[in-house]
Amino acid sequence: MKLHEKRCEPCRGGVPPLTLEEQAPLLAAVDDWLVVDGHHLEKTWPFEDFATALVFVNAVGAICEDQGHHANFEFGWGEVLVRSWTHKIDGLAEADFILAAKIDRMCL
């Protein structure tokens, strides 16, 4: 099953974050996301104006709500930065990569 076809499973804590070796195949399955310090995923999208960036943030926010897995956003005129990590384990879990794949799929 492809990542974008999966659902984010809630993390109950008590499990370690994914190692760099575990992250590698998941990172290869998403488009242009970066793993930062082994801790979180991030990706920036360019936009022509603030209004279009805001529409994008709201659309991604709806995906986050549907999945029960919430990303962080920085946005303004011309770009949106999305960051994702699993707060309960303070690192990356498969759910972060699933969310990234769903966001990528929305952008097709």
N, C-alpha and C positions, 0 to 999 in steps of 0.2 A: 504494500500500500504506500502510495506517495505521501510525503509529509502534509501537503495541503488537503489531503483527504481525511487525515486523522483529526481527532478532537483533543484539545488541551485537557490533560488530566490534572485535577487539583493536586498540588504538592502538600503533603501533610507534615513535611519536615522530617528530620531524623535520617535523611539520606544525604550522601555527599554530593556536591556539585559534580557535573561531568568533568572528567579529566581532558586535557588537550587532545589525547589520543581518541577519546570517545566523541569529542566535539568535531573532529576532522571530517568524518563522512557526512555528518549532518550539515556542516558548513558548506560542503561541496554540493549539497542538494538545494541551497538557496542562492539567490542572485545578488552578488555584490555586497553582501553583509560582511561586516568585520567583527571578529571577536577581539574585544579590547581587554588586555591584561588577564585573559582567561576568565573574566568575570561577567561580561555582558556583550550582547550583540548591538550593533548600531549600523544605521544606514541613513544617508541623506538624499532627499529628492529635491530637484530644482523645480521652481514654478515661476510663471510669468508675473504673478502678482500676489498680494496678500489674500484676496478673496478665494483664489483657487487653492492656495495652501490650506486655508481654513476648511474648505470643502473636503480636502484630502484628510485632514486631521479628524474631522467628524466621521468620515467613512471608515477610517482605521479604528477609531474609537468604538464604532458599532461592532466591528469584528472582535475587538477586545472584550466588549460586554458579552457578546454571544458566546465567546470561548471561556469567559471567566478568568482571563489572564490579561493583565493590564500593562501596557507599555507606558513609557515616559516619552513626552514630546517636547521639543523645542522648535518653535516656528515663528516666522515673521515674514516680512516681504521677501519673496523669492526662494524660500527653502523651508523644508521640514526635516528635522532630525528625529528619528525614532530610536529609542533604546529599550531593550528588553532583557530582563533577568528575573530569576525566581527569588523573590524576596525572602521566603521562608528558609532557603538554604544559602542565601547571599551568593548566588552564582548561577550557572547555566544548567538547565534541565532540558529534556527533549521538548517540553511545551514551548520553550522560547523559540526553538527552530520551527516548530509547527506554526506558531503565530507568524514568524517571519515568512514562511512559505505561503500562508494564507494572504498576507499583505502583498507579497509579490504577485500572487495569482490575481488579486483584485486589480493590479496595475497592468495586466495584459491587455 
